[in-house]
Amino acid sequence: MTADSLRTSLFEPFTTLDLALPDRRDGKVRTSWAVGDTQRLIVTTDRLSAFDRVLAGVPYKGQVLNQLAAFWFERTTDLIANHVVAVPDPNVLLARAAHPLPVEVVVRGHITGVTDTSVWSRYAAGARHIDGYDFPDGLSKNTELPRPIITPTTKAADGGHDEPLSCADVVARGLLEPELWERVQAAALAVFDRGRSIAAEAGLILADTKYEFGLDVATGDLLLIDEVHTPDSSRFWMAESYAARLAAGDEPESLDKEFVRRAFADLGYTGHGAPPTLAPEVWSATAGRYVLAYERITGEAFAPAPYPVPPRLTDNLTKAGLL
């Protein structure tokens, strides 16, 4: 895809959809509906969320997220079962319905971040005991940790802010039973290790990521849900320039929405109050990064589906017998 085509598409991002299905649930990026008692239809839009709020629509972002998540779900099914049933449209996932667990599982391989609650921001402010871990003095931003660590968070209601937790807090607060939490942690670390390996083959560094788990409403089985290793849920850095940029004190080249976070941070925005306006070039560059991430990770050229999305999507769902 050319920069010109991405820039032109900025006028028509896919941000909303109405379907004649029951039990509509709206998240920051995804909207889902019930399909019978044991499945859900999950539509991934072009909405971009950062600082726990929706900030814009980025063309093709939803398609990238949905198809890339499907790629990763397929390549980790030997490690943990997931909710995928089918992908009837580039922006749609038919999934096993699940009761989401009340924690998000963040796995970190590097110390980084720009938000107030990021490990790096708290470390730079002088904290050395963070989320249940003791960190030594002298760490530099964006450097690799001795081993990946899990830093869970609460799952805030829409518009709220996730609260950092320690692994011990998850059990101490009664959020999960000890045995289930152990299974979740083991699965998260295994999926992260698989992700780092596949990313490395693509010339990328998977610096950190976020996972969500749930229990199948029909069987009670533990499932990996939501998305896996997408530019929304993960930080991907270009491996070829990482060492030189680190030595120069520059930020890594990223293929994720950290690019947008940094653009806002450069304008002094930390997530509080009304966000400033970013130049259109920032959004077209963001779209380009999402597409490049897809192509680097999958090894396949991105095939943009037709816009506008709603008529194409409803047509595909009708053909699949879902509408």
Summary of the structure (lengths in Angstrom):
residues: 323
radius of gyration: 19.2
end to end distance: 31.6
largest distance: 59.1
contacts: 1020
relative contact order: 0.18
helix: 33%
strand: 26%
